[in-house]
Amino acid sequence: MTAATRGLIASWTALAVAACTHAPGPALAVAPASGRQVINPPGIAPLVAAYSVAIRSGDQVFVSGMTGIKPGTQDIVSGGVTPQTRQTLENIKTSLQAAGATMADVDECTVFLKDMADYAAMNAVYIEFFRVDPPARATLAVTELPRPAARVEIKCSARIRQR
């Protein structure tokens, strides 16, 4: 292996390590070997470093399950499912924007609710973000979410369209 190859591998490794840390900095990092872009917007760090907030691969964006965490903290917003759904969707919107996408680019969402009695309240907020041509969606009841205070988690995928 040449010195240039070792240097290139070291650079890629450093970039991958930087993409997995969540200190303030760029929201976007490219993993050169795969062409995937790791999206970790400042203030919206994952609960653990075992996943990225979002991944952009070509014109596709995959946003990990998000909850109503207040940006810059690890605290879930208070007040129940309505403010949590709003903050969750704002966090998704921020993640999509960091990847070059918008809410209008979202094709599919999966909603996880701790209590189906919250469905109508969640849906009322969800509609505010997807008024026209809403994405395909599944809503599932779950017994637990990674954050005990969370009532809702939403993941989605998008395809960036030409504007």
C-alpha positions as CSV (number, residue, x, y, z in Angstrom):
1,M,0.0,0.0,0.0
2,T,1.4,3.4,-1.0
3,A,1.7,6.3,1.4
4,A,-0.9,8.2,-0.7
5,T,-3.4,5.3,-0.3
6,R,-2.7,5.2,3.4
7,G,-3.3,8.9,3.6
8,L,-6.5,8.7,1.7
9,I,-7.8,5.9,3.9
10,A,-6.8,7.9,7.0
11,S,-8.7,10.9,5.7
12,W,-11.8,8.8,5.0
13,T,-11.6,7.2,8.5
14,A,-11.3,10.6,10.1
15,L,-14.3,11.8,8.2
16,A,-16.3,8.8,9.2
17,V,-15.4,9.3,12.8
18,A,-16.3,13.0,12.6
19,A,-19.7,12.0,11.1
20,C,-20.4,9.8,14.1
21,T,-19.8,12.4,16.7
22,H,-22.3,15.0,17.4
23,A,-20.4,18.1,18.4
24,P,-21.5,21.3,16.8
25,G,-20.3,21.5,13.2
26,P,-21.3,20.7,9.7
27,A,-24.6,19.0,9.3
28,L,-23.4,17.0,6.3
29,A,-20.5,14.5,5.9
30,V,-19.8,12.4,2.8
31,A,-18.7,8.8,3.2
32,P,-16.5,8.6,0.1
33,A,-16.5,4.8,-0.4
34,S,-20.3,4.6,-0.6
35,G,-21.3,8.1,-1.8
36,R,-23.7,8.3,1.1
37,Q,-24.0,11.6,3.0
38,V,-24.5,11.4,6.7
39,I,-26.8,14.1,8.0
40,N,-26.5,15.1,11.6
41,P,-27.9,18.7,11.9
42,P,-26.5,20.7,14.9
43,G,-28.9,20.5,17.8
44,I,-30.6,17.3,16.6
45,A,-28.2,14.6,17.9
46,P,-29.3,11.0,18.1
47,L,-29.9,9.5,21.5
48,V,-26.9,7.2,20.9
49,A,-24.1,7.4,18.4
50,A,-25.2,4.1,16.8
51,Y,-27.1,5.7,14.0
52,S,-27.3,8.9,11.9
53,V,-30.1,11.4,12.1
54,A,-30.5,11.0,8.3
55,I,-28.7,9.6,5.3
56,R,-28.8,11.0,1.8
57,S,-28.0,8.6,-1.0
58,G,-28.4,10.2,-4.4
59,D,-31.8,11.9,-4.5
60,Q,-33.1,9.7,-1.6
61,V,-33.2,10.9,2.0
62,F,-33.9,8.5,4.9
63,V,-34.7,10.2,8.2
64,S,-34.3,8.0,11.3
65,G,-37.1,7.8,13.8
66,M,-37.4,11.2,15.5
67,T,-39.1,12.2,18.7
68,G,-40.1,15.6,20.1
69,I,-36.7,16.4,21.5
70,K,-36.0,20.1,22.0
71,P,-33.1,21.1,19.7
72,G,-29.9,21.4,21.6
73,T,-31.1,19.3,24.5
74,Q,-32.0,15.7,25.1
75,D,-35.4,16.7,26.6
76,I,-38.7,15.8,25.2
77,V,-41.1,18.7,25.0
78,S,-43.8,18.7,27.6
79,G,-47.6,18.9,27.1
80,G,-48.4,15.5,25.6
81,V,-48.7,14.2,22.1
82,T,-49.7,17.5,20.3
83,P,-46.6,19.5,21.1
84,Q,-44.4,16.3,20.8
85,T,-45.8,15.6,17.3
86,R,-45.2,19.3,16.3
87,Q,-41.6,19.2,17.6
88,T,-41.0,15.8,16.0
89,L,-42.1,17.1,12.6
90,E,-40.0,20.3,13.0
91,N,-37.0,18.1,13.7
92,I,-37.7,16.0,10.6
93,K,-38.1,19.3,8.6
94,T,-34.7,20.5,9.9
95,S,-33.1,17.2,9.0
96,L,-34.6,17.2,5.5
97,Q,-33.4,20.8,4.9
98,A,-29.9,19.8,6.0
99,A,-30.0,17.1,3.3
100,G,-31.4,19.5,0.6
101,A,-35.0,18.3,0.8
102,T,-38.3,19.7,1.9
103,M,-41.4,18.3,3.5
104,A,-43.0,18.3,0.0
105,D,-40.3,15.7,-1.0
106,V,-41.5,13.2,1.7
107,D,-42.9,10.0,0.1
108,E,-43.4,7.8,3.1
109,C,-43.7,8.1,6.9
110,T,-44.1,5.6,9.7
111,V,-45.7,6.9,12.9
112,F,-45.2,5.0,16.2
113,L,-47.7,5.9,19.0
114,K,-47.5,4.7,22.6
115,D,-51.3,5.0,22.8
116,M,-53.7,4.9,19.9
117,A,-56.0,7.2,21.9
118,D,-53.5,9.9,20.8
119,Y,-54.1,9.2,17.1
120,A,-56.5,12.1,16.4
121,A,-54.3,14.6,18.2
122,M,-51.2,13.4,16.3
123,N,-53.1,13.4,13.0
124,A,-54.3,17.0,13.5
125,V,-50.7,18.2,13.8
126,Y,-49.4,15.9,11.0
127,I,-51.9,17.4,8.6
128,E,-50.5,20.9,9.3
129,F,-47.2,19.7,7.8
130,F,-48.6,17.7,4.9
131,R,-51.6,19.7,3.7
132,V,-51.3,18.9,0.0
133,D,-50.6,15.4,-1.4
134,P,-49.6,13.8,1.9
135,P,-47.1,10.9,1.8
136,A,-48.0,7.3,2.2
137,R,-48.1,6.4,5.9
138,A,-48.4,3.6,8.4
139,T,-49.3,4.3,12.1
140,L,-48.4,1.6,14.6
141,A,-49.1,1.3,18.3
142,V,-46.0,0.4,20.3
143,T,-45.6,-0.5,24.0
144,E,-42.4,1.5,24.4
145,L,-40.2,4.1,22.7
146,P,-36.5,4.6,23.5
147,R,-37.3,7.9,25.4
148,P,-39.8,7.0,28.2
149,A,-41.4,10.5,28.0
150,A,-41.9,10.3,24.3
151,R,-45.5,9.6,23.1
152,V,-44.7,9.6,19.4
153,E,-41.9,8.8,17.0
154,I,-41.9,9.3,13.3
155,K,-39.5,8.1,10.6
156,C,-39.7,9.0,6.9
157,S,-38.1,8.8,3.5
158,A,-38.0,11.4,0.8
159,R,-36.9,11.8,-2.8
160,I,-35.5,15.2,-3.7
161,R,-37.3,16.6,-6.7
162,Q,-36.1,19.0,-9.3
163,R,-37.5,22.5,-8.6
